[in-house]
Amino acid sequence: MAEQAVDTDGEPAAPGKRQPPPAAAAASPASSAASVPDRQPGSGPDRQPESVRGRPPESARSRAPESGPGRAPDDEASASASDAPPRQRRSAADTQDGGVWSGATRAVLFAAAASVGRGFAGRRRELLSLRADIERAGLDTLAGRKAARSRVLLIAGRPGWGRTALAEELVRRLADDYPDGVLSARLTTSAGDRVPTESTARELLGRLGVSAPPGADEDDLSEALRDALDGKRVLLLLDDVAGAEQVDALLPDEPGCLVVAVSRGPLTGVPDVRPCTLGGLDVSAAVGLLAQYTGPTRITCDPVAAQSLVEECAGQPAALVLVGGWLAARPQASVADALARLRELPPDEGDLDHGARPLTRAFRLAYAALPSAAARMLRLLVLAPGGSADAQIASALAGCSVADGEAALEGFAGYGMLRPRGTGRYLVPGCLDPLLRERLAAEERPAEVELARARMLERAVRQLYACKLAAEPAGSPGRKKLAGMPKPLRFSSSAEAAGWLEERLPTLVDAARMAVETGQLDTLARRLVAALTHALTAHRGFEGAAVELYGLHQLVLDVARRRDLPVERAAALLNLGDLDGGAGRVDKALVRYKSALEAARVAGDPYTTGRALESIGGTYQALEDWHRAADWFGRALELRLSRRDTPAAARLYARLGTVHGYAGRWGEALRDWRAAAAACRRAGDRPGYARALSGTADAQERSGRPREALRTWAETAAAARTCGDAGLHAELAHHAADAMDRLGGDPAVARSLRSTARRIDAGEAEDTGPSHRSEA
């Protein structure tokens, strides 16, 4: 949810008994700088002795200074850094270590990180108004009708004015009134892109424990969500709503539910919506928010400067948080210092928008104070999928170590530039995303941006490969490979890898989608999709990963079409067809299979062509069109025989025997089952051979050959004993015993077969070897 860190609207817990400020401090905001300790006469309002500040040589003073705890950058250096061209800005740390994170840089970041975790306070009037709107009668109630849908409370305002922080606080206070839980979803990314409604609906259904078929459209998922919420009291928080249609698609029909929506403007089209429009904080709440970062002492020493700083920031929470973070990293700087720095910033194009001016100027102040290496990482974070980053993503984007990436993220959160999203995860607030993108475009060459994105995708591929290896049994070759990988990429157990995959799955899917949409890293995109597919299948299985696999195969199809890769296009269409067929969309699956056949023939790939032919036959079989099914199976069989693919030919003979039997053509079915048995025998497929013999016996019985059927059932029972599949052995023993009774066979043999089947079912039979169940 957006803007928690930068949108926090605060009113202080009482900072303690206020002491009257010194006369010099109360005289004017500027004069309060004299109260900052360790100042030298004549050194200016923000200077310290060179022995304390560790100033670089004179030649380096025009560069942006690196700020550390207990010191504030000098005015001249700061002004020159903000006015200098982007590529000429370098910190003292860069001159010492070539841009690698230095000890001083780490000190700055960890000092800023100490400010993370402040609570919410203030907005009392808005909270009371919103709670009153819940109880107020709606239009349906006034008309004497029962409410048809849940009530919608709207918190409207521009990003950075505390919309999401207020919504989260309201939800926290109302949670006990909704016993069926709280659901939340973000409908717009930090970059301003709308999240597809079907993705949001499927995510909410998953939290409710309801599964939806892969590939279901928006209408089906919305209806399933409404059905799942029927009769429940659920509080639904929809953050960063871009349009009324997004809310309407997710709006429950249950009047006992409540929807809290956060949006930039009104939601025209949503009936009976109750809006609450946010402006700036009042002075006391704004000063309190500032005190959460600076501590009460600096506010008490200069309350006039604090109030002036609030006015300079127009009471905007995001701007106050950034300035507060700047002060939190500089314990010896006064509030008046921050005010002076803000007022000294030269005019900028962003100042023309009066609503965005406070945030723009606060961002410029905080951004200019960052070490150049940290500033570069911060602007590169907008490349992270969904604006969500962890230490691995940050280090890959910036090309530094994972430890440095973790330290930087903690520091950015302390500055109010990132919002914590759980253990080790952070989100770029939506109000800062456009500002950072401007910096990225101005200060990074396109080739450097692409290189950073490529490093991030390559890191994701390696992590997914390690995640897949962690799912293999202990002592396997895969686990040995995992042990040889770098420590930051390794997983200690399969459970840890599965947990990581589930937690990072939305980010990984977004990364794959972004890589495909950019169209410049298609090779990496295909590798990422393949790695994600393998990891999901390894930990969830094919059926458990079907929902995510559907979207991933769609991405592969997009790349294959753009790059004119017929084999990849055919494979993606076949996989999508399999998922459509499994979800019951047989007609759609048939269309995909036929398109895959055309692409496979263009590519001249016999394997994919054979798979497409067989899939089309299987679809007609599902539609109970036996004649067409047999025709397509026959075409696939001819191709397999021409390639001398005996196992595939055995499977197709068995499928032909099945559809001929369904069609009542038992003579053709008998011929096919015999051919299947012979092919399985040649291929050494014992389970398949036993199944083919059972099909042969059944066809013989149906075609009026009972004596032959009895002999074949006896052969089937003998083959089942040595097939190595206990389950198949029990199944065929039951069938053979029933056939013996039906066809007048030896009753003793039938009793023996049933006794054997019962022992196997009870788990008392001896282990006959590993299970090798055949598709035949």
Residue, then its C-alpha position, 0 to 999 in steps of 0.5 A: m500500500a502506497e505512501q506509508a513511510v512518506d505519507t504518515d500523518g503524525e501528531p506527536a505524543a506530547p514531546g514533554k514539558r516545553q521550555p521557553p526557548p533562548a532569546a536568541a533562538a526565539a528572535s528569528p529562525a535563522s538565529s537559532a542556528a547559533s544554538v547548535p553545539d560545536r560551532q566555531p565563530g565565523s564559520g557560518p550557520d552550518r559549519q564545523p571545524e575542518s578537523v571535525r568535519g573531515r573536509p576533503p581537499e580544496s579541489a574536492r570541495s565543489r563536489a557534493p559532500e558526504s553527510g554523516p551523523g553529527r555533521a551538516p554539509d556546508d552551504e557552499a558545497s551543498a549549493s554547488a552540488s545541487d547546481a552542478p550537472p548530474r554527472q559532475r556530482r561526486s561525494a568525498a567517499d567517491t574520491q576515497d574508494g572509487g564509489v564503493w560504499s565507505g565506512a562514512t557512507r554506512a554511518v550515514l545510512f544506519a543513522a537514517a535507518a534509526s528513524v524507521g518505525r514511527g507510529f501514526a497520530g493525528r487526523r482525528r477529525e477525518l477519522l471521526s468523519l469516516r466512522a460517522d459515514i459508516e453509520r449514516a443511512g445510505l440512499d437505499t435505506l432512505a428510500g426504504r430498500k435494503a442496501a444492495r451492495s457494501r458501503v464505500l468510503l473514499i479517501a481522496g487526495r494527491p499522493g504524498w498527502g497521507r491518504t494511505a496512512l489514514a486508510e490503514e489507520l482507519v482499517r486498524r481501528l475498524a478491524d475488530d468490527y469485521p470478524d471475517g478479516v481484512l483484505s487489502a490490494r493495491l490497484t496501481t503500481s508505483a509507476g502508475d500502471r494499473v494492476p489487472t483486475e483479474s490479478t487483484a480478484r485472484e489474489l483476494l480469492g486466494r486469501l479467502g482460500v478459494s481457488a479459481p481455474p487458470g485463465a479465467d477472465e475478469d467477469d468470472l473472477s469478479e463473480a467468484l469473489r462476490d460469491a466468496l464474500d456473500g454472508k461475510r463481514v469483511l473489510l476491504l482496503l483498495d489502495d491507489v484506485a485509478g478509476a471507478e471501474q476497478v472498484d465496481a469490479l471488486l465491490p461485494d454484494e454483501p451489505g455487511c462488508l465495507v470497502v475503504a478506497v484510496s484514490r486521487g479524485p472522485l469515483t464517479g459511477v460508484p453508488d453512494v460513495r462517501p468521500c473524505t478529501l485530504g489537505g495539509l496537516d494542521v500545525s500541531a500535527a505537522v510539528g508532531l510529525l516532525a518531532q518524531y524524526t528530530g526528537p522533542t529537543r530541537i523542536t522545543c529549542d526553536p518552535v518558531a522555526a519548526q512552525s515556519l518549516v511546516e508552513e514551507c512544507a504546506g503541512q504535506p506529510a511526505a515533505l515533512v517526512l523527507v525533511g525529518g529524515w534529513l534532520a534525523a541523519r544530522p543530530q547536530a543540525s537545527v530545524a532552522d538549518a533545514l528551513a534555511r536549506l529549503r529556502e536556499l534551493p534555486p527555483d525548479e520546473g517542479d515549483l510551478d505545480h503548487g500542489a507538488r512544490p513542497l514535496t519536490r523541494a523536500f525531495r531535492l534537499a534529501y536527495a542532494a544530501l545522499p552520497s552519490a553511490a547511494a543516490r544512484m542506487l535510489r534512482l535505479l530502484v524505480l526499475a524494480p518490478g512494482g517498485s518493490a525491492d529487497a537487498q538482492i534486487a538493490s545490489a543487482l541494480a547498483g552492482c554492489s554487494v548484498a550487504d551494501g544493498e541491505a544497508a542502503l535500503e535501511g538508510f533510505a527507509g530512514y530518510g522516508m524515501l522507501r516504505p518497509r513492506g515486511t522483513g527485508r522488503y521495501l517499496v518506492p512510494g508512488c509520490l516519489d516514483p516520478l521524481l526518481r524517474e526524472r533523476l534516472a533519465a537525467e543522470e543515467r545513460p540508457a545503456e546503463v539503465e539497460l545494464a542495471r535491468a539485465r543484472m536484476l533479471e540475471r540475479a532473479v534467474r540465479q535465485l530461481y535456479a537455486c530455489k529449484l535445486a533446493a526442492e530436490p532430495a538431500g544428497s542429490p546432484g542438484r543439492k550438491k550444485l546448490a551447496g556450491m553456489p554463493k552464500p547469498l543465493r543458497f537456501s538451507s532447506s526446501a521449506e525455506a526455498a518454498g517460502w521465499l518463492e511464495e513471498r517473492l512470487p508477485t515480484l518475480v511475475d512482475a519482473a518477467r512481465m516487465a522484461v517482456e514488455t520492454g522488448q529489449l531483453d527477450t533472451l533474459a526474459r525467456r530464461l526468467v520465465a523458464a526458471l520461474t516455471h521450473a521452480l514453481t513446478a518443483h515446489r507446487g507441482f503442475e496442478g498447483a502452479a497452473v494459475e501462474l503457469y498460464g500467465l507465464h506461457q502467455l508471456v512466452l507466446d508474446v515474445a515468440r510472436r514478436r521475435d518470430l520463433p515458431v517452435e517457441r510459439a507452438a510450445a507456448l500454445l500447446n501448454l496454454g491449450d493443456l491448461d485451457g483443457g484442464a479448466g474445461r475450456v475445451d473449445k478454446a483449447l482446440v483452437r490453440y492446438k490447431s494454431a500450435l500445429e500450424a506453427a510447428r509445421v512452419a518450423g518443421d519440428p516433428y516432436t512439436t507437430g506430433r504433440a499437437l496432433e495428439s493433443i487435437g485428437g485428445t480434445y476431440q475425444a473429450l468432446e466425444d467425437w470418436h471418429r475425428a479423435a481416431d483420425w487425428f490419433g492416426r495422423a500422430l501415429e504415422l508421424r511417430l512410426s516414421r520417426r521410429d518412436t516406439p514408446a510414443a507409438a505404443r501410447l497412440y495405439a492404446r489411445l486408438g484402441t480406447v476411442h475405437g472401443y467407445a465408438g463400438r468398433w471392437g474389431e479395430a479396437l482389438r487390433d490397436w490394443r494388440a499393436a500397443a502390447a507388442a510396442c510396449r514389449r519392444a520398448g520394455d514398458r512393463p506397466g504399459y504392456a500389462r495395461a495393453l493386455s487388459g485392453t486386448a482382453d476387454a476387446q476380445e470379450r466385447s467382440g464375442r471371443p470369451r475363451e481368448a479373453l480368459r487366456t488374455w486375462a490370465e496373461t494380464a494377471a501374470a504381467a501385472r505381478t512383474c510390472g513393478d507398480a503395486g497399484l496397477h497390480a491390484e487394479l488389474a487383479h480385480h479386473a481379471a477376477d471379475a472377468m473370470d467370474r463373468l466368463g466362467g473361468d476357474p473360481a479358485v483363480a478368481r479368489s486368489l486374484r481377489s486375495t492378492a488385490r486385497r493384500i496389496d490394497a491393505g499394504e501387505a504385499e511385498d514391494t515389487g519395485p518402483s512405480h512406473r505408471s504408463e500413459a497407455 
